[in-house]
Amino acid sequence: MEIIVIAVLIVVSAAMIAVSVWPNTREKQDTVIRRITGKRKAEEVTVDRPKRSATSRLMEKMAPMAVRPALPRSDQEMSLLRIKLSNAGFRKESAPMLFLASKTVLAGVLLAVVLIFTLGTGQTTRNVFGMSAFAAGLGFMLPNLWLILAVKQRAQSIRDGLPDSLDLMVVSVEAGLGLDAAIQRVGDEMKNVHPILSEEMSIATYETQMGVPRAEALNNLSIRTGVAEMKSLVAVITQAERFGTSIAKALRNQSDAMRVKRRQRAEEKAQKTTVKLMLPLILFIFPAIFVVLVGPAVLRLVRTFATNSALQ
């Protein structure tokens, strides 16, 4: 326990030293702002800056150095990483850099902790190298696992909200609204029920209002969500507009199909529960039942054999 505390203190001290020796870019920015506004150094310069936590500022400072070991080999891999991060809900420009930097930082922290622990406990050289390599690899892969789980959770939330949103969109279109106005209405009305889907719909609405073609905005929507049902919905809307068919009818058919899929997924999960319950039944419930049912009989047999042996 003392070795782990020492390791944590060493890592924190190294981080504080790095922050202290890092060049202060904010002072340079204040100097430039004072020169532009014509103020002296003693005067107060009031500039609206977004409030950020110390952890985010530290990560942004360490990111340019830490991102190099985990940098993708090609632009295609970098674009795929951006798509995955957008599927998880992280659309900022600095999101890929911070994600790659977190892999390097986490690998280094786990490596340092394991090295200190193994050297402090007197492990052999083989064990030191093996455990250190495993810790570094684990720290390097943990952000990928977190990203996969975040993408799945967000996709499930969008998938659950699509049928209800499509019903509202069908009602809006049949009431006389255009498709863009219907998408905007869905984004406004579903804000409290399905906030993630509402945010994506609102972004698509903002893109069309800024002059982006509707087909491109919907295509961007399907790429950001990464949900197969959303891609099929975009394909149906594009096809209905291209061939001049009724958009309300196409949306209603798509809503019915998604509702059937959601019910089938619920039935599939219900069927899987019997199989998933086998392990806790065998490990925890059956032994307790066996003890309750067979325990008294075993005790009676032990007492019977004891009295018989005493009489003999």
C-alpha positions as CSV (number, residue, x, y, z in Angstrom):
1,M,0.0,0.0,0.0
2,E,2.8,2.4,0.8
3,I,4.4,1.7,-2.6
4,I,1.2,2.6,-4.4
5,V,0.9,5.8,-2.5
6,I,4.5,6.7,-3.3
7,A,3.9,5.9,-7.0
8,V,0.8,8.2,-7.1
9,L,2.7,11.0,-5.4
10,I,5.6,10.7,-7.9
11,V,3.2,10.9,-10.8
12,V,1.4,13.9,-9.4
13,S,4.7,15.6,-8.6
14,A,5.9,15.0,-12.2
15,A,2.7,16.5,-13.6
16,M,3.0,19.6,-11.3
17,I,6.6,20.1,-12.4
18,A,5.6,19.8,-16.1
19,V,2.8,22.4,-15.6
20,S,5.2,24.8,-13.7
21,V,7.9,24.7,-16.4
22,W,5.5,24.9,-19.3
23,P,5.6,28.3,-21.0
24,N,2.8,30.7,-20.0
25,T,1.0,31.4,-23.3
26,R,-1.8,33.2,-21.5
27,E,0.5,36.1,-20.5
28,K,1.5,36.5,-24.2
29,Q,-2.2,36.6,-25.2
30,D,-2.8,39.3,-22.6
31,T,0.1,41.3,-23.9
32,V,-1.3,41.1,-27.4
33,I,-4.8,42.1,-26.2
34,R,-3.4,45.0,-24.3
35,R,-1.5,46.3,-27.3
36,I,-4.6,45.9,-29.5
37,T,-6.9,47.7,-27.0
38,G,-4.3,50.3,-26.2
39,K,-4.2,49.6,-22.5
40,R,-1.3,49.6,-20.2
41,K,0.0,46.6,-18.3
42,A,-1.4,47.9,-15.0
43,E,-4.9,48.2,-16.4
44,E,-7.3,45.3,-16.1
45,V,-8.0,43.5,-19.3
46,T,-11.4,41.9,-19.3
47,V,-11.8,39.3,-21.9
48,D,-14.4,36.6,-21.9
49,R,-12.7,33.2,-21.8
50,P,-14.5,29.9,-21.4
51,K,-14.0,28.5,-17.9
52,R,-12.2,25.2,-18.0
53,S,-11.1,22.8,-15.3
54,A,-7.5,22.3,-14.3
55,T,-7.6,18.7,-15.7
56,S,-8.7,19.9,-19.1
57,R,-6.1,22.6,-19.2
58,L,-3.4,20.1,-18.2
59,M,-4.6,17.6,-20.8
60,E,-4.6,20.3,-23.5
61,K,-1.0,21.2,-22.6
62,M,0.2,17.6,-22.5
63,A,-1.7,16.5,-25.6
64,P,0.8,17.7,-28.3
65,M,3.6,15.7,-26.8
66,A,1.6,12.7,-25.7
67,V,-0.2,12.3,-29.0
68,R,2.9,11.4,-31.0
69,P,3.2,7.7,-29.9
70,A,-0.5,7.0,-30.6
71,L,-0.8,9.1,-33.8
72,P,-2.5,7.1,-36.6
73,R,-0.4,6.1,-39.6
74,S,-2.7,7.6,-42.3
75,D,-5.3,10.3,-42.8
76,Q,-7.9,7.6,-43.3
77,E,-7.4,6.2,-39.9
78,M,-7.6,9.7,-38.4
79,S,-10.9,10.3,-40.2
80,L,-12.2,7.0,-38.9
81,L,-11.2,8.0,-35.4
82,R,-13.0,11.3,-35.8
83,I,-16.2,9.5,-36.9
84,K,-16.0,7.1,-33.9
85,L,-15.6,10.1,-31.6
86,S,-18.5,11.8,-33.2
87,N,-20.6,8.7,-32.8
88,A,-19.8,8.8,-29.1
89,G,-20.9,12.5,-28.9
90,F,-17.5,14.2,-29.0
91,R,-17.4,16.5,-32.0
92,K,-14.8,19.1,-30.9
93,E,-11.7,19.7,-33.1
94,S,-9.5,18.8,-30.2
95,A,-11.3,15.5,-29.4
96,P,-9.0,13.2,-31.4
97,M,-5.8,14.8,-30.0
98,L,-7.1,14.5,-26.4
99,F,-8.2,10.9,-27.0
100,L,-4.8,9.8,-28.4
101,A,-3.0,11.7,-25.6
102,S,-5.1,9.9,-23.0
103,K,-3.9,6.6,-24.4
104,T,-0.2,7.6,-24.0
105,V,-0.7,9.2,-20.6
106,L,-2.7,6.2,-19.2
107,A,-0.1,3.8,-20.5
108,G,2.7,5.7,-18.9
109,V,1.0,6.1,-15.6
110,L,0.2,2.3,-15.3
111,L,3.7,1.5,-16.5
112,A,5.3,3.7,-13.8
113,V,3.0,2.3,-11.0
114,V,3.7,-1.3,-12.0
115,L,7.4,-0.6,-12.3
116,I,7.6,0.9,-8.8
117,F,5.4,-1.9,-7.3
118,T,7.5,-4.7,-8.9
119,L,10.8,-3.2,-8.1
120,G,9.7,-2.5,-4.5
121,T,8.5,-6.1,-3.9
122,G,11.7,-7.6,-5.3
123,Q,10.3,-9.3,-8.4
124,T,12.6,-11.0,-10.9
125,T,13.6,-9.2,-14.0
126,R,11.4,-11.4,-16.2
127,N,8.3,-10.6,-14.0
128,V,9.2,-6.9,-14.0
129,F,9.3,-6.7,-17.8
130,G,6.2,-8.9,-18.3
131,M,4.0,-7.0,-15.8
132,S,5.3,-3.7,-17.1
133,A,4.5,-4.6,-20.7
134,F,1.1,-5.8,-19.7
135,A,0.3,-2.7,-17.8
136,A,1.4,-0.4,-20.6
137,G,-0.6,-2.3,-23.1
138,L,-3.6,-2.3,-20.9
139,G,-3.4,1.4,-20.4
140,F,-3.0,2.0,-24.1
141,M,-6.1,-0.1,-24.9
142,L,-8.4,1.1,-22.1
143,P,-9.5,4.3,-24.0
144,N,-10.4,2.2,-27.0
145,L,-12.6,0.0,-24.8
146,W,-14.2,3.1,-23.3
147,L,-14.9,4.5,-26.7
148,I,-16.6,1.3,-27.9
149,L,-18.8,1.2,-24.9
150,A,-19.7,4.9,-25.3
151,V,-20.6,4.5,-28.9
152,K,-22.8,1.5,-28.2
153,Q,-24.6,3.3,-25.4
154,R,-25.3,6.4,-27.5
155,A,-26.3,4.3,-30.5
156,Q,-28.8,2.4,-28.3
157,S,-30.3,5.6,-27.0
158,I,-30.7,6.9,-30.6
159,R,-32.2,3.6,-31.7
160,D,-34.8,3.6,-28.9
161,G,-35.9,7.1,-29.7
162,L,-36.3,6.8,-33.5
163,P,-39.8,5.2,-33.6
164,D,-41.3,7.9,-31.4
165,S,-39.5,10.6,-33.3
166,L,-40.7,9.2,-36.7
167,D,-44.3,9.1,-35.4
168,L,-44.0,12.8,-34.6
169,M,-42.4,13.5,-37.9
170,V,-45.2,11.7,-39.7
171,V,-47.9,13.7,-37.9
172,S,-46.0,16.9,-38.7
173,V,-45.7,16.1,-42.4
174,E,-49.3,15.0,-42.7
175,A,-50.4,18.2,-40.9
176,G,-48.8,20.3,-43.7
177,L,-45.3,21.0,-42.5
178,G,-42.4,20.6,-44.8
179,L,-39.7,18.0,-44.1
180,D,-37.2,20.6,-42.8
181,A,-39.8,22.0,-40.5
182,A,-40.8,18.5,-39.3
183,I,-37.2,17.7,-38.5
184,Q,-37.0,21.0,-36.5
185,R,-40.2,20.2,-34.7
186,V,-38.8,16.8,-33.7
187,G,-35.6,18.4,-32.5
188,D,-37.6,20.8,-30.3
189,E,-40.3,18.4,-28.9
190,M,-38.0,15.5,-28.2
191,K,-35.5,17.5,-26.2
192,N,-36.7,16.2,-22.8
193,V,-37.5,12.6,-23.8
194,H,-34.6,11.7,-26.2
195,P,-32.0,14.5,-25.8
196,I,-29.3,12.8,-27.8
197,L,-31.5,12.3,-30.9
198,S,-33.0,15.8,-30.4
199,E,-29.5,17.3,-30.5
200,E,-28.6,15.4,-33.7
201,M,-31.9,16.6,-35.4
202,S,-31.2,20.1,-34.3
203,I,-27.7,20.0,-35.8
204,A,-29.2,18.8,-39.1
205,T,-31.7,21.6,-39.0
206,Y,-28.9,24.2,-38.4
207,E,-26.9,22.8,-41.4
208,T,-29.9,23.2,-43.7
209,Q,-30.5,26.7,-42.5
210,M,-26.9,27.5,-43.2
211,G,-27.3,26.5,-46.8
212,V,-26.2,22.9,-46.7
213,P,-28.3,20.7,-49.1
214,R,-30.8,18.6,-47.3
215,A,-29.4,15.3,-48.7
216,E,-25.9,16.2,-47.4
217,A,-27.3,17.3,-44.0
218,L,-29.1,14.0,-43.6
219,N,-26.1,12.1,-44.7
220,N,-24.0,13.9,-42.1
221,L,-26.7,13.0,-39.6
222,S,-26.4,9.3,-40.4
223,I,-22.6,9.5,-40.2
224,R,-22.6,11.3,-36.8
225,T,-25.0,8.8,-35.2
226,G,-23.5,5.7,-36.7
227,V,-26.9,3.8,-36.4
228,A,-28.0,1.5,-39.1
229,E,-31.7,2.5,-38.7
230,M,-30.8,6.1,-39.2
231,K,-28.9,5.3,-42.4
232,S,-31.9,3.4,-43.7
233,L,-34.2,6.3,-42.8
234,V,-32.0,8.8,-44.7
235,A,-31.9,6.4,-47.7
236,V,-35.7,6.2,-47.6
237,I,-36.2,10.0,-47.4
238,T,-33.6,10.5,-50.2
239,Q,-35.3,7.9,-52.4
240,A,-38.8,9.4,-51.8
241,E,-37.6,12.9,-52.7
242,R,-35.8,11.6,-55.8
243,F,-38.8,9.6,-57.2
244,G,-41.5,12.1,-56.0
245,T,-43.4,9.6,-53.8
246,S,-45.2,10.5,-50.6
247,I,-42.7,11.3,-47.8
248,A,-45.4,10.8,-45.1
249,K,-46.2,7.3,-46.4
250,A,-42.5,6.4,-46.5
251,L,-41.9,7.7,-43.0
252,R,-44.9,5.8,-41.7
253,N,-43.7,2.6,-43.2
254,Q,-40.2,3.1,-41.8
255,S,-41.7,3.9,-38.4
256,D,-43.7,0.7,-38.4
257,A,-40.6,-1.3,-39.4
258,M,-38.5,0.3,-36.7
259,R,-41.2,-0.4,-34.1
260,V,-41.3,-4.0,-35.1
261,K,-37.5,-4.2,-34.8
262,R,-37.6,-2.7,-31.4
263,R,-40.2,-5.2,-30.2
264,Q,-38.1,-8.0,-31.7
265,R,-35.1,-6.8,-29.8
266,A,-37.1,-6.8,-26.6
267,E,-38.3,-10.3,-27.2
268,E,-34.7,-11.4,-28.0
269,K,-33.5,-10.0,-24.7
270,A,-36.3,-11.7,-22.9
271,Q,-35.4,-15.0,-24.4
272,K,-31.8,-14.6,-23.5
273,T,-32.6,-14.0,-19.8
274,T,-33.2,-17.7,-19.2
275,V,-29.7,-18.6,-20.5
276,K,-28.1,-15.8,-18.5
277,L,-29.8,-16.9,-15.3
278,M,-28.2,-20.3,-15.5
279,L,-24.8,-19.2,-14.1
280,P,-26.1,-17.5,-11.0
281,L,-28.6,-20.3,-10.4
282,I,-25.8,-22.9,-10.5
283,L,-23.3,-21.0,-8.5
284,F,-25.5,-19.3,-5.8
285,I,-29.1,-20.5,-5.7
286,F,-28.7,-24.3,-6.2
287,P,-26.1,-24.7,-3.4
288,A,-28.3,-22.8,-0.9
289,I,-31.3,-24.9,-1.9
290,F,-29.2,-28.1,-1.6
291,V,-28.0,-27.1,1.9
292,V,-31.6,-26.3,3.0
293,L,-33.1,-29.5,1.7
294,V,-30.3,-32.0,2.2
295,G,-28.7,-30.5,5.4
296,P,-31.2,-31.8,7.9
297,A,-31.1,-35.3,6.4
298,V,-27.3,-35.3,6.6
299,L,-27.4,-34.1,10.2
300,R,-29.9,-36.8,11.1
301,L,-27.7,-39.5,9.5
302,V,-24.6,-38.2,11.3
303,R,-26.5,-38.4,14.7
304,T,-27.8,-41.9,13.8
305,F,-24.4,-43.2,13.0
306,A,-23.0,-41.6,16.1
307,T,-25.6,-43.2,18.4
308,N,-25.1,-46.6,16.7
309,S,-21.4,-46.4,17.2
310,A,-21.9,-45.4,20.9
311,L,-24.2,-48.4,21.5
312,Q,-21.8,-50.8,20.0
